[in-house]
Amino acid sequence: MNQNNNLAGQKKKTMARYIYLLSVFFLTLTGLGQMPIFKRYYIADIPGFGWLGQFYVTHYMHYLFAILLIAIITYMAVEYLLDGRKKIKITTSGYVRAGILLLLVITGGLLVIRNLAASTFAPGLIIFLDIAHVCLFVAILTAVMYCMLFKKKWTIVRERP
């Protein structure tokens, strides 16, 4: 019975990991699409990539995958808080990546609020949020590359006393 529960838990973690990776990939792709680089450098002219040059398509896809990312982050955080703390420990690199992701979600959420009709953000704040969001993207990209290069994991198994 315990082995079946363990197998089900592994499948959940694998599925969560794939959803996380898929959402991050499409957030990166659609986020770059918000800056019109795909149309400017004729990538959108390649057959099948025309949607990358459509601002509103990439804009709404970015929102959709941001919702998916927030959902999977919430799921993983709740699972860790309820059950995982006994079994796994978050590494320093895990805390760094989680912190950057949290700041990305906060700046992204504020940028969504800014896009609402009733919002009255100051122009300086909007510029700050835009630059912070892009810089945080570069920071998470750098952290991910560092962790891949040096094989740093989000979590490690807790040692049993």
ROMARTI-711377 format. One line per field, with one value per residue: residue number from 1; residue in three letters; chain; x negated, y negated, z of N, C-alpha, C in turn. Coordinates in Angstrom, 3 decimals, always signed. Each point is the difference from the previous one (the first is absolute). Example, Ala and Ser with C-alpha at 12.3 -4.5 7.8 and 13.67 -1.06 7.14 Angstrom:
k 1, 2 $
r ala, ser $
c A, A $
n.px -13.190, +0.350 $
n.py +5.690, -1.050 $
n.pz +7.800, -0.720 $
ca.px +0.890, -0.820 $
ca.py -1.190, -1.190 $
ca.pz +0.000, +0.060 $
c.px -0.900, +0.770 $
c.py -1.200, -1.090 $
c.pz +0.000, +0.730 $
This chain:
k 1, 2, 3, 4, 5, 6, 7, 8, 9, 10, 11, 12, 13, 14, 15, 16, 17, 18, 19, 20, 21, 22, 23, 24, 25, 26, 27, 28, 29, 30, 31, 32, 33, 34, 35, 36, 37, 38, 39, 40, 41, 42, 43, 44, 45, 46, 47, 48, 49, 50, 51, 52, 53, 54, 55, 56, 57, 58, 59, 60, 61, 62, 63, 64, 65, 66, 67, 68, 69, 70, 71, 72, 73, 74, 75, 76, 77, 78, 79, 80, 81, 82, 83, 84, 85, 86, 87, 88, 89, 90, 91, 92, 93, 94, 95, 96, 97, 98, 99, 100, 101, 102, 103, 104, 105, 106, 107, 108, 109, 110, 111, 112, 113, 114, 115, 116, 117, 118, 119, 120, 121, 122, 123, 124, 125, 126, 127, 128, 129, 130, 131, 132, 133, 134, 135, 136, 137, 138, 139, 140, 141, 142, 143, 144, 145, 146, 147, 148, 149, 150, 151, 152, 153, 154, 155, 156, 157, 158, 159, 160, 161 $
r met, asn, gln, asn, asn, asn, leu, ala, gly, gln, lys, lys, lys, thr, met, ala, arg, tyr, ile, tyr, leu, leu, ser, val, phe, phe, leu, thr, leu, thr, gly, leu, gly, gln, met, pro, ile, phe, lys, arg, tyr, tyr, ile, ala, asp, ile, pro, gly, phe, gly, trp, leu, gly, gln, phe, tyr, val, thr, his, tyr, met, his, tyr, leu, phe, ala, ile, leu, leu, ile, ala, ile, ile, thr, tyr, met, ala, val, glu, tyr, leu, leu, asp, gly, arg, lys, lys, ile, lys, ile, thr, thr, ser, gly, tyr, val, arg, ala, gly, ile, leu, leu, leu, leu, val, ile, thr, gly, gly, leu, leu, val, ile, arg, asn, leu, ala, ala, ser, thr, phe, ala, pro, gly, leu, ile, ile, phe, leu, asp, ile, ala, his, val, cys, leu, phe, val, ala, ile, leu, thr, ala, val, met, tyr, cys, met, leu, phe, lys, lys, lys, trp, thr, ile, val, arg, glu, arg, pro $
c A, A, A, A, A, A, A, A, A, A, A, A, A, A, A, A, A, A, A, A, A, A, A, A, A, A, A, A, A, A, A, A, A, A, A, A, A, A, A, A, A, A, A, A, A, A, A, A, A, A, A, A, A, A, A, A, A, A, A, A, A, A, A, A, A, A, A, A, A, A, A, A, A, A, A, A, A, A, A, A, A, A, A, A, A, A, A, A, A, A, A, A, A, A, A, A, A, A, A, A, A, A, A, A, A, A, A, A, A, A, A, A, A, A, A, A, A, A, A, A, A, A, A, A, A, A, A, A, A, A, A, A, A, A, A, A, A, A, A, A, A, A, A, A, A, A, A, A, A, A, A, A, A, A, A, A, A, A, A, A, A $
n.px -0.823, -1.033, -0.335, +1.304, +0.028, -1.157, +0.508, +1.137, -0.750, -0.739, +1.133, +0.490, -1.155, +0.015, +1.297, -0.188, -1.059, +0.700, +0.995, -0.867, -0.672, +1.169, +0.450, -1.157, +0.007, +1.316, -0.252, -1.098, +0.590, +1.086, -0.831, -0.799, +1.158, +0.033, -1.278, +0.320, -0.793, +1.089, +0.741, -0.729, -0.269, +1.229, -0.048, +0.854, -0.916, -0.640, +0.328, +1.146, -0.792, +0.964, +0.474, -1.314, +0.420, +0.984, -0.002, +1.270, -0.422, -1.185, +0.701, +1.046, -0.867, -0.640, +1.175, +0.373, -1.216, +0.185, +1.274, -0.401, -0.967, +0.854, +0.839, -0.970, -0.396, +1.260, +0.260, -1.160, +0.303, +1.276, -0.358, -0.931, +0.838, +0.875, -0.822, -0.470, +0.322, +0.758, +0.158, +0.262, -1.134, +0.430, -0.711, -1.204, -0.416, +0.672, -0.519, -1.176, +0.175, +0.392, -1.008, -0.800, +0.477, -0.104, -1.184, -0.258, +0.561, -0.663, -1.142, +0.136, +0.348, -0.995, -0.710, +0.579, -0.163, -1.223, +0.216, +0.503, +1.223, +0.302, -1.084, -0.633, -0.800, -0.938, -0.325, -0.560, +1.117, +0.687, -0.837, +0.059, +1.317, +0.041, -0.855, +0.668, +1.120, -0.530, -0.453, +1.169, +0.498, -0.841, +0.389, +1.263, -0.158, -0.667, +0.911, +0.919, -0.654, -0.192, +1.258, +0.276, -0.838, +0.343, +1.063, +0.473, +0.528, +1.330, +0.042, -0.231, -0.266, +0.896, -1.051, +0.176, +0.404 $
n.py +1.191, -0.019, +1.078, +0.334, -0.384, +0.644, +0.993, -0.116, -0.097, +0.976, +0.605, -0.369, +0.350, +1.106, +0.170, -0.307, +0.785, +0.866, -0.165, +0.053, +1.002, +0.557, -0.334, +0.369, +1.078, +0.179, -0.159, +0.717, +0.916, +0.014, +0.087, +0.774, +0.634, -0.362, +0.304, -0.827, +0.826, +0.756, -1.094, -0.653, +1.196, -0.170, +0.262, -1.011, -0.242, +0.732, +0.885, -0.247, -1.044, -0.143, +0.910, +0.214, -0.401, +0.736, -1.302, -0.082, +0.753, -0.589, -1.129, +0.507, +0.503, -1.173, -0.605, +0.778, -0.090, -1.294, +0.119, +0.716, -0.904, -0.981, +0.679, +0.283, -1.262, -0.408, +0.869, -0.323, -1.273, +0.194, +0.747, -0.915, -1.003, +0.722, +0.423, -0.846, -0.889, +1.069, -0.033, -1.248, -0.528, -1.251, +0.047, -0.514, +0.781, +0.893, -0.492, -0.053, +1.168, +0.488, -0.656, +0.369, +1.251, -0.116, -0.583, +0.999, +0.830, -0.606, -0.141, +1.266, +0.308, -0.782, +0.631, +1.087, -0.386, -0.301, +1.171, -0.005, -0.204, +0.441, +0.608, -0.547, +0.907, -0.526, -0.829, -0.621, +0.276, -0.361, -0.989, -0.308, +0.217, -0.684, -0.911, -0.083, +0.076, -0.818, -0.808, +0.190, -0.180, -0.999, -0.423, +0.329, -0.571, -0.978, -0.075, +0.151, -0.836, -0.800, +0.181, -0.189, -1.022, -0.421, +0.441, -1.216, +0.610, +0.002, +1.324, +0.390, +1.282, -0.138, -0.177, +1.279, -0.470 $
n.pz +0.000, +0.826, -0.696, +0.034, +1.280, +0.139, -0.745, +0.661, +1.087, -0.501, -0.362, +1.195, +0.576, -0.752, +0.210, +1.279, -0.085, -0.729, +0.842, +1.006, -0.571, -0.279, +1.195, +0.534, -0.793, +0.152, +1.284, -0.165, -0.745, +0.751, +1.033, -0.720, -0.214, +1.287, -0.082, -0.944, +0.653, +0.149, +0.034, +0.885, +0.492, -0.464, +1.289, +0.131, -0.927, +0.895, -0.946, +0.618, -0.238, -0.885, +0.851, -0.143, -1.191, +0.518, +0.286, -0.386, -0.997, -0.153, +0.004, -0.637, -0.866, +0.080, -0.018, -1.009, -0.536, +0.246, -0.364, -1.042, -0.197, +0.230, -0.768, -0.844, +0.078, -0.017, -0.967, -0.586, +0.215, -0.326, -1.038, -0.227, +0.190, -0.686, -0.945, -0.881, +0.940, +0.207, -1.320, -0.395, -0.424, +0.028, -1.118, +0.159, -0.999, +0.702, +1.130, -0.631, -0.629, +1.171, +0.550, -0.994, +0.063, +1.317, -0.161, -0.847, +0.862, +0.973, -0.680, -0.377, +1.243, +0.402, -0.932, +0.460, +1.261, -0.395, -0.596, +1.219, -0.444, +1.205, -0.454, +1.019, -0.521, +0.764, -0.990, +1.020, +0.665, -1.073, -0.204, +1.301, -0.047, -1.142, +0.442, +1.142, -0.724, -0.880, +0.952, +0.571, -1.224, -0.195, +1.195, -0.276, -1.186, +0.586, +0.952, -0.947, -0.791, +1.044, +0.378, -1.277, -0.119, +1.209, -0.680, +0.173, +1.040, -0.225, +0.101, +1.247, +0.025, +0.972, +0.756, +0.129, +1.199 $
ca.px +0.823, -0.891, -0.676, +0.967, +0.063, -1.256, +0.058, +0.960, -0.671, -0.999, +0.716, +0.453, -1.164, -0.423, +1.001, -0.175, -1.247, +0.246, +0.875, -0.858, -0.907, +0.807, +0.449, -1.166, -0.384, +0.930, -0.115, -1.186, +0.302, +0.995, -0.563, -0.832, +0.929, +0.530, -0.936, +0.286, -1.207, +0.290, +0.389, -1.110, -1.064, +0.641, +0.265, +1.440, +0.253, -0.228, +1.293, +0.317, -0.384, +0.679, +0.673, -0.953, +0.014, +1.293, -0.151, +1.058, -0.102, -1.070, +0.395, +0.948, -0.685, -0.874, +0.879, +0.447, -1.086, -0.312, +0.974, -0.425, -1.206, +0.392, +0.712, -0.936, -0.834, +0.844, +0.142, -1.266, -0.242, +0.926, -0.431, -1.214, +0.337, +0.821, -0.587, -1.374, -1.034, -0.524, -0.779, -0.978, -0.479, -0.278, -1.405, -0.223, +0.343, +1.457, +0.534, -0.300, +0.919, +1.361, +0.101, +0.085, +1.324, +0.984, -0.075, +0.546, +1.463, +0.481, -0.094, +0.948, +1.342, +0.165, +0.126, +1.369, +0.859, -0.251, +0.720, +1.437, +0.453, +0.109, -1.270, -0.609, -1.397, -0.855, -0.868, -1.273, +0.229, +0.186, -1.331, -0.705, +0.547, -0.423, -1.435, -0.188, +0.490, -0.990, -1.228, +0.265, -0.048, -1.424, -0.535, +0.421, -0.683, -1.378, +0.010, +0.294, -1.197, -1.002, +0.398, -0.149, -1.430, -0.626, +0.880, +0.629, +1.406, +0.913, +0.137, -0.765, +0.684, -0.442, -0.669, +0.710, -0.903 $
ca.py -1.191, -1.142, -0.129, -0.615, -1.419, -0.590, -0.091, -1.066, -1.254, -0.258, -0.420, -1.368, -0.883, -0.047, -0.794, -1.383, -0.488, -0.245, -1.171, -1.141, -0.249, -0.449, -1.372, -0.884, -0.110, -0.872, -1.348, -0.592, -0.244, -1.065, -1.214, -0.599, -0.468, -1.301, -0.927, +0.518, +0.494, +1.049, -0.666, -0.843, +0.821, +0.863, +1.360, +0.202, +0.302, +1.430, +0.692, +0.586, -0.906, -1.279, -0.409, -0.691, -1.415, -0.574, -0.463, +0.432, +1.456, +0.269, -0.641, +0.865, +1.261, -0.298, +0.024, +1.375, +0.795, -0.556, +0.615, +1.392, -0.004, -0.329, +1.174, +1.101, -0.449, +0.112, +1.430, +0.518, -0.611, +0.602, +1.387, -0.037, -0.423, +1.000, +1.335, +0.103, -0.472, +1.133, +0.879, -0.714, -1.288, -0.914, -0.411, -1.438, -0.362, +0.080, -1.230, -1.109, +0.095, -0.252, -1.442, -0.691, +0.311, -0.769, -1.387, -0.015, +0.083, -1.273, -1.052, +0.355, -0.312, -1.457, -0.397, +0.351, -1.034, -1.220, +0.092, -0.180, -1.338, -0.919, -0.181, -1.329, +0.068, -1.071, +0.467, +0.476, +1.322, +0.930, +0.254, +0.815, +1.357, +0.632, +0.300, +1.015, +1.281, +0.487, +0.340, +1.233, +1.079, +0.266, +0.593, +1.403, +0.715, +0.178, +0.964, +1.324, +0.457, +0.322, +1.237, +1.110, +0.206, +0.566, +1.069, -0.404, +0.389, -0.797, +0.632, +1.215, +0.887, -0.175, +1.159, +0.552, +0.077 $
ca.pz +0.000, +0.084, -1.287, -0.907, +0.359, -0.425, -1.455, -0.307, +0.343, -1.038, -1.207, +0.249, -0.083, -1.392, -0.709, +0.436, -0.606, -1.423, -0.107, +0.334, -1.124, -1.133, +0.239, -0.057, -1.412, -0.711, +0.562, -0.616, -1.410, -0.144, +0.584, -1.045, -1.022, +0.403, -0.625, -1.351, -0.665, -0.976, -1.244, -0.429, -0.578, -1.011, +0.487, -0.173, -1.411, -0.217, +0.083, +1.298, +1.081, -0.187, +1.237, +0.868, -0.352, +0.369, +1.373, +0.912, +0.170, +0.973, +1.260, +0.714, +0.321, +1.135, +1.169, +0.218, +0.561, +1.320, +0.912, +0.163, +0.832, +1.373, +0.529, +0.283, +1.118, +1.189, +0.282, +0.533, +1.311, +0.967, +0.203, +0.821, +1.359, +0.683, +0.111, -0.470, +0.933, +0.761, -0.872, -0.818, +0.485, -1.107, -0.027, -0.155, -1.378, -0.072, +0.588, -0.916, -1.140, +0.491, +0.242, -1.291, -0.556, +0.761, -0.462, -1.360, +0.117, +0.555, -1.024, -1.055, +0.490, -0.024, -1.405, -0.408, +0.592, -0.768, -1.275, +0.203, -0.394, +1.135, +0.718, -0.137, +0.420, -0.495, -1.089, +0.545, +0.576, -1.115, -0.562, +0.991, -0.032, -1.257, +0.061, +1.046, -0.514, -0.973, +0.744, +0.751, -0.987, -0.246, +1.233, +0.120, -1.081, +0.453, +1.106, -0.552, -0.724, +1.016, +0.682, -0.942, -0.231, +1.192, +0.496, +1.266, +0.030, +0.815, +1.313, +0.287, +0.945, +1.390, +0.606, +1.166, +1.168 $
c.px -0.870, -0.707, +0.931, +0.138, -1.248, -0.015, +0.952, -0.609, -1.037, +0.666, +0.498, -1.156, -0.481, +0.957, -0.145, -1.246, +0.202, +0.911, -0.801, -0.899, +0.747, +0.433, -1.168, -0.450, +0.914, +0.027, -1.207, +0.293, +0.977, -0.473, -0.915, +0.871, +0.632, -0.917, -0.031, -1.220, +0.296, +0.406, -1.175, -1.091, +0.542, +0.168, +1.478, +0.361, -0.243, +1.347, +0.188, -0.327, +0.672, +0.667, -0.941, -0.058, +1.298, -0.017, +1.060, -0.004, -1.063, +0.352, +0.922, -0.603, -0.921, +0.815, +0.412, -1.099, -0.488, +0.952, -0.391, -1.232, +0.340, +0.708, -0.975, -0.945, +0.781, +0.162, -1.276, -0.284, +0.895, -0.400, -1.248, +0.345, +0.788, -0.730, -1.507, -1.079, -0.627, -0.981, -1.102, -0.334, -0.298, -1.448, -0.096, +0.368, +1.510, +0.653, -0.235, +0.978, +1.441, +0.214, +0.130, +1.365, +1.097, +0.015, +0.526, +1.526, +0.566, -0.054, +0.961, +1.430, +0.276, +0.121, +1.377, +0.971, -0.153, +0.777, +1.510, +0.381, -0.034, -1.335, -0.594, -1.425, -0.767, -0.913, -1.345, +0.113, +0.157, -1.345, -0.809, +0.470, -0.427, -1.464, -0.274, +0.423, -1.005, -1.292, +0.183, +0.033, -1.450, -0.622, +0.400, -0.657, -1.447, -0.075, +0.250, -1.217, -1.112, +0.316, -0.084, -1.471, -0.660, +0.870, +0.551, +1.484, +0.804, +0.032, -0.974, +0.791, -0.567, -0.651, +0.786, -0.967, -0.146 $
c.py -1.259, -0.240, -0.640, -1.492, -0.730, -0.201, -1.112, -1.367, -0.387, -0.484, -1.435, -0.983, -0.143, -0.864, -1.476, -0.603, -0.327, -1.208, -1.267, -0.359, -0.521, -1.451, -0.980, -0.195, -0.977, -1.412, -0.725, -0.389, -1.162, -1.310, -0.710, -0.526, -1.337, -1.124, +0.470, +0.540, +1.046, -0.592, -0.800, +0.804, +1.110, +1.449, +0.325, +0.305, +1.461, +0.706, +0.703, -0.902, -1.367, -0.516, -0.734, -1.500, -0.702, -0.370, +0.577, +1.509, +0.316, -0.581, +0.909, +1.360, -0.191, +0.019, +1.425, +0.846, -0.556, +0.569, +1.443, +0.088, -0.299, +1.186, +1.107, -0.383, +0.130, +1.454, +0.553, -0.553, +0.615, +1.437, +0.058, -0.342, +1.056, +1.312, +0.038, -0.400, +1.123, +0.823, -0.711, -1.355, -0.867, -0.461, -1.521, -0.443, +0.079, -1.243, -1.201, +0.010, -0.284, -1.492, -0.795, +0.246, -0.790, -1.460, -0.141, +0.027, -1.324, -1.102, +0.280, -0.312, -1.495, -0.519, +0.359, -1.048, -1.310, +0.002, -0.148, -1.457, -0.999, -0.265, -1.368, +0.029, -1.165, +0.541, +0.543, +1.392, +1.044, +0.358, +0.875, +1.449, +0.740, +0.421, +1.076, +1.373, +0.601, +0.406, +1.279, +1.206, +0.377, +0.667, +1.465, +0.833, +0.288, +1.039, +1.414, +0.550, +0.396, +1.341, +1.212, +0.341, +0.700, +1.042, -0.297, +0.329, -0.976, +0.535, +1.160, +0.814, -0.246, +1.276, +0.441, +0.104, +1.409 $
c.pz +0.000, -1.331, -1.035, +0.271, -0.468, -1.512, -0.432, +0.295, -1.034, -1.283, +0.136, -0.162, -1.433, -0.810, +0.361, -0.640, -1.474, -0.213, +0.289, -1.181, -1.225, +0.184, -0.066, -1.452, -0.729, +0.575, -0.588, -1.443, -0.167, +0.625, -0.982, -1.134, +0.347, -0.466, -1.460, -0.754, -1.062, -1.341, -0.562, -0.698, -0.895, +0.436, -0.191, -1.453, -0.337, +0.128, +1.353, +1.175, -0.098, +1.257, +0.943, -0.285, +0.345, +1.486, +0.932, +0.216, +1.048, +1.368, +0.812, +0.330, +1.204, +1.295, +0.350, +0.646, +1.336, +1.046, +0.286, +0.902, +1.462, +0.644, +0.372, +1.144, +1.308, +0.411, +0.644, +1.393, +1.071, +0.287, +0.888, +1.452, +0.768, +0.248, -0.247, +0.978, +0.798, -0.825, -0.771, +0.615, -1.222, +0.106, -0.116, -1.408, -0.217, +0.568, -0.917, -1.171, +0.426, +0.252, -1.286, -0.638, +0.711, -0.452, -1.429, +0.021, +0.519, -1.052, -1.151, +0.402, -0.005, -1.431, -0.560, +0.533, -0.768, -1.317, +0.141, -0.263, +1.154, +0.699, -0.298, +0.525, -0.609, -1.100, +0.488, +0.597, -1.098, -0.624, +0.951, -0.046, -1.262, +0.060, +1.047, -0.501, -0.989, +0.716, +0.817, -0.929, -0.286, +1.226, +0.131, -1.088, +0.387, +1.114, -0.501, -0.735, +0.972, +0.655, -0.920, -0.192, +1.184, +0.708, +1.401, -0.074, +0.845, +1.427, +0.127, +1.023, +1.388, +0.502, +1.223, +1.171, +0.519 $
